[in-house]
Amino acid sequence: MAIDLTGYVRKTTKVKIGSEEFIFVELNLADMAEFRAHVKDKRRKINDERRKRLIADAAKIGGIDPAELLKITDTPVTEEEFQAESETIEGLGHLAYLSLKYKHPGIALNQVMQLITPNVLDKVTDAMFPELDLPKDSTSKTKKKKQSRK
């Protein structure tokens, strides 16, 4: 049975960048999947070039099985690589683009890359990945547990 999500609204955060306010939308799993697809596509393009060079080099050297070399390049993106890519400047820019496109549909990736400066990066990251709103009781219990462990 499908759930009706028509009334569901994701958390939004306004961030002033320069003289303008931009509305960032909390990222969801669909956004993260889109970013993963971007990372995979980027890797595929790099691997296509790498394959051509490997096959050409193997033919020049001789005695090397190109299929064995291709196994090295044809590996899936690992969680560590995905995480590392999301922390790069390009990765953060792409994630910010995914967040902004909902409230600013005309914005382009290259505009987002030019818009975000290092001095607003923390605010942008917090807007894309807001902290969980924990009930006050659970927060105080967590603090008490941490203090009692000392």
C-alpha positions in Angstrom: 0.0 0.0 0.0 1.4 3.4 -1.0 1.6 6.3 1.4 0.3 9.6 0.2 3.2 12.1 0.5 1.4 15.1 -1.0 1.5 17.0 2.3 5.1 16.1 3.2 7.5 19.0 3.1 11.2 18.6 3.6 13.1 20.9 6.0 14.3 24.0 4.3 17.0 26.5 5.5 17.6 30.0 4.2 21.3 30.9 3.8 22.3 34.4 2.9 25.1 34.3 0.4 26.3 37.7 -0.7 23.3 40.0 -0.9 20.8 37.2 -1.7 19.0 34.6 0.4 19.0 31.0 -1.0 16.7 28.2 0.2 18.5 24.9 0.7 16.3 21.8 1.0 17.3 18.9 3.2 18.8 16.1 1.0 17.0 12.8 0.9 17.9 9.3 -0.3 16.8 10.1 -3.9 19.2 13.0 -3.9 22.0 10.9 -2.6 21.2 8.2 -5.2 21.5 10.9 -7.9 24.8 12.0 -6.5 26.0 8.3 -6.5 25.0 8.1 -10.2 27.0 11.2 -10.8 30.0 9.6 -9.1 29.6 6.4 -11.1 29.3 8.3 -14.4 32.4 10.3 -13.6 34.3 7.1 -12.8 33.0 5.4 -16.0 34.4 8.3 -18.1 37.8 8.1 -16.4 37.8 4.3 -16.7 36.9 4.5 -20.5 40.1 6.5 -21.0 42.1 4.2 -18.7 40.9 1.1 -20.6 42.0 2.6 -23.9 45.5 3.3 -22.5 45.8 -0.1 -20.8 44.9 -2.0 -24.0 47.3 0.1 -26.1 50.1 -0.3 -23.5 49.5 -4.1 -23.1 49.7 -4.4 -26.9 53.0 -2.5 -27.0 54.6 -4.4 -24.2 53.3 -7.8 -25.2 52.8 -10.8 -23.0 50.2 -9.0 -20.8 46.6 -10.1 -20.9 44.5 -6.9 -21.4 41.5 -8.6 -19.8 43.4 -9.0 -16.5 44.3 -5.3 -16.6 40.7 -4.3 -17.3 39.5 -6.2 -14.1 41.4 -3.6 -12.1 39.5 -0.7 -13.7 36.1 -2.3 -13.7 35.4 -2.1 -10.0 32.3 -0.6 -8.5 32.4 2.7 -6.5 33.0 1.8 -2.8 31.4 3.5 0.1 34.7 5.0 1.1 35.2 6.4 -2.4 31.6 7.8 -2.4 32.2 9.4 1.0 35.5 10.9 -0.1 33.9 12.3 -3.3 31.1 13.9 -1.3 33.7 15.7 0.7 35.6 17.2 -2.2 34.9 20.8 -3.4 33.2 19.4 -6.6 31.2 16.9 -4.6 30.0 19.5 -2.1 29.1 21.8 -5.0 27.1 19.0 -6.7 25.2 18.2 -3.4 24.5 21.9 -2.9 23.1 22.0 -6.5 20.8 19.0 -5.7 19.6 20.9 -2.6 19.0 24.2 -4.3 17.3 23.0 -7.5 14.0 22.4 -5.7 13.5 26.0 -4.7 15.6 27.6 -7.4 14.8 25.4 -10.5 16.6 27.7 -12.9 20.0 27.4 -11.1 22.8 25.5 -12.9 25.6 23.5 -11.3 28.3 25.9 -12.5 26.3 28.8 -10.9 26.2 26.9 -7.6 30.0 26.3 -7.8 30.6 30.0 -8.3 28.0 31.0 -5.6 29.3 29.1 -2.6 32.4 30.4 -1.0 34.4 28.8 1.8 33.0 31.2 4.4 29.4 29.9 3.9 30.3 26.2 3.4 29.5 25.2 7.0 26.1 26.9 6.8 25.4 25.2 3.5 26.5 21.8 4.7 24.3 22.2 7.9 21.3 23.2 5.6 21.8 20.1 3.4 22.3 17.7 6.3 20.4 19.2 9.3 20.9 17.6 12.7 18.2 15.4 14.0 15.7 17.1 16.3 16.0 14.8 19.3 13.5 15.1 22.2 15.0 16.9 25.1 14.8 13.8 27.3 16.9 11.7 25.0 19.5 14.5 24.7 19.9 14.8 28.5 20.1 11.0 28.9 22.8 10.9 26.2 24.7 13.6 28.0 24.3 11.8 31.4 25.6 8.5 29.9 28.6 10.2 28.4 29.4 12.0 31.7 29.0 8.8 33.7 31.5 6.9 31.5 34.3 9.3 32.5 
